[in-house]
Amino acid sequence: MKFSDKGTNRKLILWDLDGTLVDSRKDLVQATNVAVTSLGYLPVQDDHFAKMVGNGVRYLVNQALPANVSESEREKAIRIFLDYYRDHIADWTHFFPGIPEILENIPGTHVVVSNKREDLCRELIRRLGAERFFQDIVGGDTFSERKPHPMPVLEMLKKFGAAGNAAILIGDSIVDMESGRRAGVLTVGVQWGFGDPVENPEFSPDRIFPSVTGLDSFLRAWTEAPSAETGLIQGIRRG
């Protein structure tokens, strides 16, 4: 898949996918419940779902199953999930309001860094008609390590020739914040998603935004500032 060339001299903006760029809750819950109920187990309650997302499909399905389920049964549930989810990946999933405008108007090299499988990330972005926004898409199986390990972030810094002070990781969970902080990039936690970006004080985000509007304003200032300047980024590296 080819992505639009936005130039390699622009700042690197790394985005988590589920809960940050897109609201995928309904489709993920539905696929999870199809998998577990088809094997005779109870469906996932929606209020428990937020604690299950962020570490990939295997973790999500395993969290939905009782502790005493056999390994073969777990593998069967994962296959059912994947078969269903591939066909229904964008039935309900949509960008959070205001996100497409950021992707369209904020200059920079936009990259998806998710723990969802890369093929599923790419299929979702394709189904949403958003390929033009991103110069790359990284999934949980792209490298040998996934978030919260810093590897995916470090690999994107290397690929696009970006320094740590010219890169930012935006996400809704502590998994994202830990990955970004360990990689030495600016971290931004958003509070409209599934997770809690301030869950672990050790990896507290540099900035937190409860709304897309606030993030938009911040990114406009950050992308326009020279990389060496930190005056516009007030209150960073807390904790």
C-alpha positions in Angstrom: 0.0 0.0 0.0 1.3 3.4 -0.9 0.9 6.5 1.2 1.0 10.1 0.2 4.4 11.8 0.4 4.2 14.6 2.8 7.9 15.2 3.0 10.6 13.8 5.3 11.5 17.2 6.8 8.2 17.5 8.7 7.6 16.4 12.3 6.6 12.9 13.0 3.1 12.4 14.5 2.5 8.8 15.7 -1.1 7.9 16.4 -2.6 5.0 18.4 -5.6 3.7 16.5 -8.4 2.3 18.6 -9.7 4.8 21.1 -7.5 7.6 19.8 -8.2 8.0 16.1 -11.3 5.9 15.8 -14.2 4.8 18.0 -14.2 1.1 17.4 -15.9 0.0 20.6 -19.0 -1.5 19.0 -17.3 -3.6 16.4 -14.7 -4.9 18.8 -17.3 -5.8 21.5 -19.5 -7.4 18.9 -16.6 -9.5 17.4 -15.5 -10.5 20.9 -19.0 -11.6 22.0 -19.5 -13.5 18.7 -16.3 -15.4 19.5 -17.1 -16.2 23.2 -20.8 -16.9 22.9 -20.4 -19.2 20.0 -18.4 -21.4 22.3 -21.0 -21.2 25.1 -19.4 -18.5 27.3 -21.0 -15.3 28.6 -20.7 -12.1 26.6 -18.4 -9.3 27.7 -20.1 -6.4 29.6 -19.5 -3.1 27.9 -18.2 -1.4 31.1 -15.5 -4.0 31.4 -14.4 -3.6 27.8 -12.1 -0.6 28.3 -9.7 -2.7 30.5 -9.3 -5.3 27.7 -8.3 -3.1 24.7 -4.8 -2.0 23.8 -2.7 -5.1 23.8 -3.9 -6.8 20.6 -6.5 -9.4 19.6 -5.1 -12.3 21.6 -5.1 -10.4 24.8 -8.6 -9.0 24.1 -10.1 -12.5 23.5 -8.3 -14.1 26.3 -9.6 -11.5 28.8 -13.1 -12.2 27.6 -12.8 -15.9 28.4 -12.9 -17.6 31.8 -9.6 -18.4 33.4 -10.0 -22.2 33.1 -10.5 -22.4 29.4 -8.1 -24.7 27.5 -5.5 -23.4 25.1 -7.2 -25.1 22.2 -10.5 -23.5 23.0 -8.8 -20.1 23.3 -7.2 -20.5 19.8 -10.6 -21.4 18.5 -12.1 -18.3 19.9 -9.4 -16.1 18.4 -10.0 -17.7 15.0 -13.7 -17.0 15.3 -13.0 -13.4 16.3 -10.7 -12.8 13.4 -13.0 -14.4 10.8 -15.9 -12.2 12.0 -14.0 -9.0 12.6 -12.4 -9.0 9.2 -15.8 -8.9 7.6 -17.3 -6.4 10.1 -14.3 -4.3 10.9 -16.0 -1.0 10.0 -19.7 -1.7 10.5 -19.8 0.9 13.3 -16.3 2.2 13.6 -15.7 5.8 12.7 -13.2 8.6 13.3 -13.8 10.6 16.4 -15.3 14.0 15.5 -12.6 16.4 14.5 -9.9 13.8 13.9 -10.2 13.8 10.0 -9.7 17.6 10.1 -6.5 17.3 12.1 -5.2 14.6 9.7 -6.1 16.8 6.7 -4.8 20.1 7.9 -2.0 19.5 10.4 1.3 19.3 8.5 3.6 16.4 9.4 4.3 12.8 8.8 1.3 10.9 10.2 1.8 7.3 11.1 -0.4 4.7 12.8 1.3 2.8 15.6 -1.2 0.3 17.0 -1.1 -3.0 18.8 -3.9 -4.3 16.5 -2.5 -6.7 13.9 -1.1 -4.8 11.0 -3.3 -6.4 8.4 -6.4 -5.4 10.4 -5.1 -1.8 10.9 -4.6 -1.5 7.1 -8.0 -2.9 6.3 -9.7 -0.6 8.7 -7.9 2.5 7.4 -8.8 1.3 3.8 -12.4 0.8 4.7 -12.6 4.2 6.2 -11.1 5.7 3.0 -8.2 7.3 5.0 -5.1 5.8 3.3 -4.1 9.3 2.0 -3.6 10.6 5.5 -0.8 8.2 6.6 2.7 7.5 5.4 2.9 4.2 7.3 0.8 1.9 9.4 2.5 -0.2 12.1 0.7 -3.0 13.9 1.3 -5.2 16.9 2.9 -7.9 14.8 5.0 -5.6 12.6 8.1 -5.9 14.8 9.3 -8.4 17.3 8.1 -6.1 20.1 4.9 -4.1 20.5 3.8 -1.2 22.8 4.6 -0.6 25.7 8.0 -1.6 24.4 9.6 1.4 22.7 10.7 -0.6 19.6 7.8 0.5 17.3 8.4 4.1 18.0 12.1 3.8 17.7 11.7 2.1 14.3 9.6 4.9 13.0 12.1 7.5 14.2 14.7 5.6 12.3 12.6 5.1 9.2 11.7 8.8 8.8 14.9 10.2 10.1 13.3 12.0 13.0 14.9 13.1 16.2 13.0 12.5 19.5 12.3 16.2 19.9 10.6 16.2 16.5 8.3 13.3 17.2 5.1 12.9 19.2 3.1 9.9 20.2 -0.7 10.4 20.8 -2.7 7.7 22.6 -5.5 6.9 25.0 -3.8 4.4 27.2 -0.8 4.0 29.5 0.5 1.4 27.0 1.0 4.3 24.6 2.5 6.6 27.2 5.0 4.1 28.4 6.1 3.3 24.8 6.6 6.9 23.9 8.3 7.9 27.1 10.8 5.0 26.9 11.5 6.0 23.3 12.2 9.6 24.3 9.4 11.3 22.3 6.8 13.7 23.4 3.7 11.9 24.7 0.1 13.2 24.6 -2.7 11.4 26.4 -6.3 11.8 25.1 -9.3 11.2 27.3 -12.0 10.4 24.8 -10.9 6.9 24.2 -11.1 3.5 26.0 -8.1 3.6 28.3 -6.5 5.8 31.0 -3.3 7.5 29.9 -2.5 8.6 33.5 -2.9 5.2 35.0 0.7 4.8 35.9 2.4 8.0 37.3 5.8 6.6 36.2 4.8 7.1 32.6 2.6 10.1 33.0 2.0 11.8 29.6 3.6 15.2 28.8 0.2 16.7 27.9 -3.4 15.5 28.4 -6.4 16.6 26.3 -10.0 15.9 27.1 -11.1 17.1 23.7 -10.1 17.0 20.1 -10.3 20.7 19.9 -7.5 21.1 22.5 -5.3 18.6 20.7 -5.9 20.4 17.4 -4.7 23.7 18.8 -1.7 22.1 20.5 -0.6 20.3 17.3 -0.8 23.4 15.2 1.6 25.2 17.6 3.9 22.2 17.9 4.2 21.5 14.2 5.0 25.2 13.5 7.7 25.5 16.2 11.3 24.7 15.4 12.3 21.3 16.9 14.8 22.9 19.3 12.2 25.2 20.8 10.3 23.9 23.8 8.7 27.1 25.0 5.4 26.3 23.3 5.3 22.9 25.0 4.6 24.0 28.5 4.4 21.6 31.4 6.1 18.7 29.6 8.0 15.9 31.2 6.0 15.9 34.3 6.6 13.2 36.9 
